Amino acid sequence: MTDEPYLARPGPPVGSVSVRRANLSLVLRQLRDHASLSRADIAQATGLHRATVSNLMAELLDRRLVREVGVEHAGAIGRPRRAVALHGAHVGALGMEINVDYIAAHGTDLSGRALVERRVVFDAMSSGQDRALRRLCLVAGEAVTAMKRAGAAPAGLAVAVAGLVNAASGVVTFAPNLDWHDLPLADRLSDALGPVRVPVTVDNDANLAALAEHASGVAAGTPDLVYLTGEVGVGGGIVAGGRLLRGADGFSGEVGHLPVDPYGERCGCGRIGCWETKVGLAALVRAAMPEQAYELPGSPVPDPEERVAEMARGLTAGDPRMLAAASKAGRWLGLGGAIVVNLFNPRVIVVGGYFAALAPWLLPHAQAELERLAVAGPAARCRFVASDLGFGAASRGAATVVVNQLIDDPTSIMDPPPRPTAR
């Protein structure tokens, strides 16, 4: 593969471009939601004329965004129908996350096939904005190179950040645990990648994780759910009626900063008694393993999964201090969960990060507290469930956002390199 950008071929007259783009997207969305379909199936599902579908399919096949996967037979009689499926193996989508103690990358092709999966331990909390940005750019560049080696040049990059993000401008307005203020992350990252020229999107980590859960997690397809990050900070992604709830300025979901204890500890946001000071990973580590607390000067920051694995071993062995800390965190988790249920009436609260890894010791306490404090009580029929996406939910969701952007506008994907010729 070459590093030079592909040249877009001449298209149809301007007046018909938007209609064709919308129709191409309509076909790709059908294929995204189904393993394979025939042209007749697509025509029936979309309402497009069969001849129109055939013409669209010819372009998508030529662009190598779909592939033919076999022949379907409709009943005992009738002509066999050739099925097609989403392909785009040459088109990459890169999702990343920068958090307090790690940077993650998840790269896929257009069909969702994983190409890159990595997490780098990094103390972003105490590194300062410029150093953290340099490290993020380095990991991004390495991921782009790895994806190109796999044959899929990234056509977009999305970054998940724990904090308030203006997704339209790509500016991190405030990330309290990273101490970032008004950082134009999309522009800075795009400039740092230089000749790669990859469009960059920035969004809140919990929003992106919620999208991943709604698409392919334990509660996939549930129209009303809340996702809670279980990191040093705690954020929430809210899906209502099948759509991500962003709010007027895109800042919804900052549930970690719900005030729950006016006499509590000072939060990274500067306020007193925020929910994350009770249930964030830093708070649990401080209570269960104070000798490994995050704020200890000069202490290396281990991989969060290593911290959680050590805690799980202690809980399994019946360590009384760890059991008491987990019980207390679980009750606070249920208290905040009750506030969320009273506000949004979700069917499921999906918990990720360390919440999921320590679910056997946290969720029984959380569920009991939720049922005690939710105004609707059992009538709300909301339950806590543990995510199975691990600490990579946000980067996976970020890659999903890029794939969806490309499917929404297939004409933004440049022509692929020529097909290899048979010798």
N, C-alpha and C positions, 0 to 999 in steps of 0.2 A: 504494500500500500504506500501511496505517496503522501507527503505532508502537505502538498498543495491542495487548496480547496477544489472540489469538483465544480465544473461549470454548469450552470443551469441551462437547460436547452430552451429554445424558443417555445413559448406557450401559445394558447389560443388568444383571440382578441380580448382586450381588457374587460369588456362588458360581460363575458361569459366566465371569466376566471373565478369569481367568487362562487358561482353556482357549481362549477366543476370541483372546486376545492371542497365545498360542503358535501357534495355527493361522494367524493373519494373518502372523506372522513367518515361519512355515514356507513360506507361499506367496511372500512377498517374497524370501526367500533363494533359492528356485528361479528367480525372475525376475532376481535379481542375477547368477546364474551362467549365464544363458542370454539370448541377444539377445531372444527372444520365445518364448512357449509358448501352446498352446491350453489351455482349461480341462480338457479330457480328458487332455492331457499332464501337467498339474499334479496331477490326481487320481491318475494312474498313478504318478507319481514320489513323491508324498507318502503315498499310501495312504488319503487322505481320500475320503469319498463324493462323487460328482459334485455332488449337491445342496448339500452343504456347501461345496464349492469355488465353486459359483455364488453362494451367499449371501455368502461372503467376498469374492469378486470384485466383487460389487455394492457392498459397503462401500468397498473400495479404490478403485473407480472414482469413487464419490461423494466420497471424500476427495482425489481426483486424485493418488493415489500410483501408479497404473498407468494405462495408456491402451491402447485398442484400435488395433492397427497393421495390420490386414488380415485376409484370409481364407486359411486353409490348406486344401488338398484332400488327404484321406487316400485315396490310390489312385484308381482309375478310377471306382469307385462309392462311394456313401456320402455323407452330408451334409457340406457344407463346414464347417470349424471356424474360428471367429473367434479370432485370435491377440491376445495382450496382451503388453505390455512394461512394465518399470519406468519410472516417469515422475517425479512429484514435483518438477516444475519450480519450484514455489513454496516448496519446503523446502530450506534451505541448510545446508551443513556447512562450517565454517571451521577449517582447520588452520594452525598457526603454529609457527615455530621461532625461538628466540633463541639465538644462538651468540656466540662471542667477537667477531666483526667484522661481523655482520649480523643483521637480523631479516627473516624471510620469512613470507609469507602465501599460502595456496592455498585458494581457496573454490570449492566445487562445489555443484550441486544434488543431489538424492537419487540421480539416475541416473548421477552422476559427471561431468556436463558442467561443464567449467571455467568459472568466472565471474570469478574474481580470481586474478591471479598477479603477485606483486611481491616484490622483495627490496630492503631499505633498508640501505645501508652505515651501520654504527653501531659505535663502539668500546665494546662492553659490558664488555670486560676492565678498562678503567681508569675507567669512568664511575661506578662505585659502584652499590650495589643499588637505591637509591631512584630515581636518575635513569634507570637501565636499565628499571626497572619502569614509570616514567612514559612512556618512549618506547615500550615494548611496548604499553601501553594505548592510546597515541595511534595506533599502526599498526593495532591491533585495531579501534578505533573507526572508522578510515577504511575498513578492509576491510568491516566490517559495513554501513556506509553504501553502499559500492559494490555490495555484494550485494543490498541492498534496492532500489537503483536498477535492478538487473538482474531484479527481480521475485522474489527468493528470500530471505525473511527467515531468517537463521541460526537453526537449532533446536539448535545445539550448537557448542562451541568446544573444540578440543584444542590444547595447547601442548607442543612438544618442547623439552627442555632437556638440555644435555650435562652429565650428572651423576647422582648417586644421587637417585631420585625415589620417594616413597611414593605410588604411583598411586591407592591407595584414598582417601587423605586430600588429595591434591593438594599435598603439601608437598615442596619441594626440600630434601632432607636435607643434601646437600653437592654443590656444583658448583665444583670446584677452580679451573678457569680463569676463572670469573666471581666467585669469592670469595663465593659465597652459602652461608649456613648456616641450616638450619631455616626456610626462607622459605615461608609458607603461600600459595603463588602462586595457587592456584585461588581462594581466598577474596579475596585482594587484587585479582585481575583482575576477578572477578565484581562486587566492590564498585565498582571504578573504572568499569565499564561502566554502572553505575547502572540507569536505567529500561529498558535493553535486555533485562535479565533472561535472559541466555543461560547455560545450564549449562556449566561449565568443567571440563575434564579436563586433567591434566598427566601427562606420561610422559617416559621417557628418549628422547633423539633417535635413538639407534641402534636401539632396539626399534621405534620407529615407522617408521624407514627400512626395517628388515627386513620389516615387514608390507607396506610398499609394494612392495618387491622381490618378495616372495612372491606378491602379488596381481597385479602387472602389470609386473614388471621383466624383465631378461634371463634370469633363472632362474625365471620364474613357474611356480608349481606344484611346484617341487622340494621334496620333503618334509623334506630335511635340508640346511640351508644356514646359513652365517654371513655377516652383512653387516658390513663394516668402514667406519666413517666416515673420511673423509680430510680432516679439518679441523685446526685448531690442536691440538685434543685428538683422541684416537682412542678410539672406543667400538665395541662389538660387539653386534649383535642376533643372537640364536641361535634358529633355527627347527629343532625336532627332532620328527620324526613329523608334520609339518604344523602344529605348534602352537608359539607363542612360548614359549621357556623363560625364566621369570622368577626362579626360585629361591624359597627360603623367605620372604624379605623383599622380593622384587621388585628386588633389586640385582644380578642376574646380568648378565654382559656387559661388565663394566668391564675389558676386556682391555687397554686402554691403560695400565693400571697394573700389568700383569705385570712383575715385576722381572727385567730381562734383563742388566743391567750394574751390579754392585755398586760399580764405580769410576766410574760415569757422572755425569751432571749431575743437579742437583736438579730435581724435577718440581713442577708447580703444586700437587700434592697434598701436598707437603712431604717426599716420599720420594726416594730416590736411584735413578737408573738405570731408571726406568719405560720401558716400550716406546714410549710416545708421545714421550719425549725423543729417540728415535732416528728415528721415522718421522712424527711430527706435522708439519703444514705449517710451524709456526714453526721447527722444527729444520731442515727443508729450506731454507727461506728464509735462515736464518742461515748455512748452509753454501754455498749457491749464489749468494745475493745479499746478503752481509753488510751492505751499505750500506742495505738496506731491512728490516733485522731488526725484528721486532715490538716488542722491548723498548727500542728507541732512544727516548730522551725527546724529546717535542715533534714526533715524526713523525706525519703523518696516516696513518690506517689505510685503505688502498685496498680496493676490492672484491676478495674472494679470487679471483674469476675473472680479474680483471685481473692479479694477481700470477702466477697459473698460466699465463695466456696469454703473458705476457712470458717466463716460464721455458720454455714450449714453443717459442717463437721461438728462444731461445738454444740449446736442445737440438737443434733442427732445423739450426741453423747450425753445430753442432759445438763450442760453447763448452766448453773442457776442464774448467773449474771446475764448470760445471753438470752435465756428463756424469759427472764423478767423484762429485758429490753425489747424483745420481739413482741411480747404480750402488750406492753405499753404502746409501742409503735402501731400495732394492729388496732388497738382501740382508738387511737387518734386518727388512723386511716378511716375507720368506720364513721367517726364524727364528721370529718370533712366530706366523706362520701355521702352522708345524709344531707349535708348542705347542697351538694351537687344534685342529688335526687330531688330535693324540694324545689330546686330552680329549674331543672331541665327534664325531669321525669324520663330518664333513659331506661331501656330494658336491661342493659348490661353495662357494668363498669369493668373495662379491661385494664388490668394492671401489668405494666412492663418493668423492664430493668430488674432491680433487686427485689421489688415487690413480687414479681413472678418467680424468681429463683427461690425465695423464702416463703412462698405461698402457703405451704402446710402449717407454718407457725404464725403467719400473719392473718390470713383470710378468715379463719373461724372467728377470731376476735372482731375483725372488721365487719363481718356479716352480721354478727349479733348486735353490734353497736349501731349499724345502719338500720336494722329492723326496729331497734328501740327508739331511735331518734327521728326517723323519717316520718313526716306528718301523716302520710297515707298508710304507714305501717306495711303489713304484708300485702295490702292492696296494690302497692306500687310495683310489686313483682320484679324488683331489680336485684340482680345478684352480682357479686364480684367474681370474675374469672381471670385466670392467669394467662398472659400472652405466651405463645410459643415461639415468638420471633426474636427473643433474647435482647441483647443490647444493640442489635442492628436494625431495630424497627424503623428508626427515623431515617437512616441512610437508605433503607429499602423503599420507604415511602417517597423519599426524594427522587430516587430513580423512577418510581412509578409516575411521579408528576411529569418528569421529562418525557417518558413514553406517551403519556396522555397528551402533552403539548404537541408532540410529533404527529400523533394520530389525528388530533384536531386540525392540523394543517399539514397534510402530507406533502404539499408543494414546497414546504420549507426544507424538505430533505433533498439535497442535491442528487444528481444522477450518480449511480454507483460506477466504479471503475468497470471497464469492459469485462465481459465474461471470459474466463480462460478458454482458449481454443484447444480443441482436441488435436493431439499430435498424430 
